[in-house]
Amino acid sequence: MATSRQPWYHLLYVQVLIAIVLGVVVGIVYPEVATNQWTKALGDGFIKLIKMLIAPIIFCTVVSGIAHIDDAKKVGRVGLKALIYFEVVSTLALVIGLAVGNLFPVGRGLGTGLADPSAVAQYTERAEHQSSVDFVLNIIPESVVGAFARGDILQVLLVSILAGFALMVLGDRGRTIRSLVDDGAHAVFGMIAIVLKAAPIGAFGAMAYTVGKYGSAALTNLAGLIVLFYATAALFIFVVLGLIARFTGFSIFRFLAYIKDELLLVLGTSSSESALPQLMEKLERLGASKSVVGLVVPTGYSF
């Protein structure tokens, strides 16, 4: 029996792409409309809606992933492998980025009008004054509720890991709570599905405001830098990740095609948070175990 295909205009990534194009057009033709605070609010509001749900998603998926593992050693093995992989591959990414940035000084000398000094300063000052000890202690929240109230992902992750291990130790006695957490995860994913309906609106607002505020000429001057950035990203994806994918037995091209919706959603909204729930769901459908996805993906996102 043939399955009916969804109309192309119902596809979320198509709607996001159309919204991006419309946002660029509005930003160029009607900059006074594009720079209106309500236009900016469309993009900011969508990102805030997504961020609102990230902490409960990570809690439910990590707790459920760990709680359904019978052997605590398996959790340790998976976590250790994920940490080593993250450190090694991130180092390779940094080396490639530094090499390309020094070999091709594209964008050097451009004006700083596109950057918000205060936004940059908050990160540089934090890095200067925060020691490694402060960083580790900051992972521990003042209270369980405080971790969720602040939205600090590493603190939420710590609480989730502890709760997951506690349920795993409880065994059958924790079955009711495990079922409650699983049902809660489905409810949160349902909320995400509702929020993602607004992704095209968020993409339109973000793109229109960016183009309207900085102007098409300013963005054109950055074209070389943008091209170099994407070329470097492609180099890392197709060479480093491509070799890793081939070694482990799958095609990086087929995988990228599989998650194209999520990649375009990130491009349109300028936020990786918007794609996290869908990515986890797709990985499970692809065959990755729920325990591995629930532990590795949120942990990697947090790092």
WOZI-V796670 format. One record per backbone hydrogen bond with DSSP energy under -1.0 kcal/mol. CO is the residue of the C=O (numbers start at 1). NH is the residue of the N-H. If there is no record, write none. Layout:
BEGIN
CO_NH, CO_NH
END
This chain:
BEGIN
7_10, 8_11, 11_15, 12_16, 13_17, 14_18, 15_19, 16_20, 17_21, 18_22, 19_23, 20_24, 21_25, 22_26, 23_27, 24_28, 25_29, 26_30, 30_34, 31_35, 33_36, 36_40, 37_41, 40_44, 41_45, 42_46, 43_47, 44_48, 45_49, 46_50, 47_51, 48_52, 50_53, 53_57, 54_58, 55_59, 56_60, 57_61, 58_62, 59_63, 60_64, 61_65, 62_66, 63_67, 64_68, 66_69, 72_76, 73_77, 74_78, 75_79, 76_80, 77_81, 78_82, 79_83, 80_84, 81_85, 82_86, 83_87, 84_88, 85_89, 86_90, 87_91, 88_92, 89_93, 90_94, 91_95, 92_96, 93_97, 94_98, 95_99, 96_100, 97_101, 98_102, 99_103, 100_104, 104_106, 105_108, 107_110, 112_115, 116_120, 117_121, 118_122, 120_124, 121_125, 122_126, 123_127, 124_128, 125_129, 126_130, 131_135, 132_136, 133_137, 134_138, 136_139, 137_140, 143_147, 144_148, 145_149, 146_150, 147_151, 147_152, 152_156, 153_157, 154_158, 155_159, 156_160, 157_161, 158_162, 159_163, 160_164, 161_165, 162_166, 163_167, 164_168, 165_169, 166_170, 167_171, 170_173, 171_174, 172_175, 174_178, 175_179, 176_180, 177_181, 178_182, 179_183, 180_184, 181_185, 182_186, 183_187, 184_188, 185_189, 186_190, 187_191, 188_192, 189_193, 190_194, 191_195, 192_196, 195_198, 196_199, 198_202, 199_203, 200_204, 201_205, 202_206, 203_207, 204_208, 205_209, 206_210, 207_211, 208_212, 209_213, 210_214, 211_215, 215_219, 216_220, 217_221, 220_223, 222_226, 223_227, 224_228, 225_229, 226_230, 227_231, 228_232, 229_233, 230_234, 231_235, 232_236, 233_237, 234_238, 235_239, 236_241, 239_243, 240_244, 241_245, 242_246, 243_247, 244_248, 245_250, 251_255, 252_256, 253_257, 254_258, 255_259, 259_263, 260_264, 261_265, 262_266, 263_267, 264_268, 265_269, 266_270, 272_275, 275_279, 276_280, 277_281, 278_282, 279_283, 280_284, 281_285, 282_286, 283_288, 289_293, 290_294, 291_295, 292_296, 293_297, 295_299, 296_300, 297_301, 298_302, 299_303
END
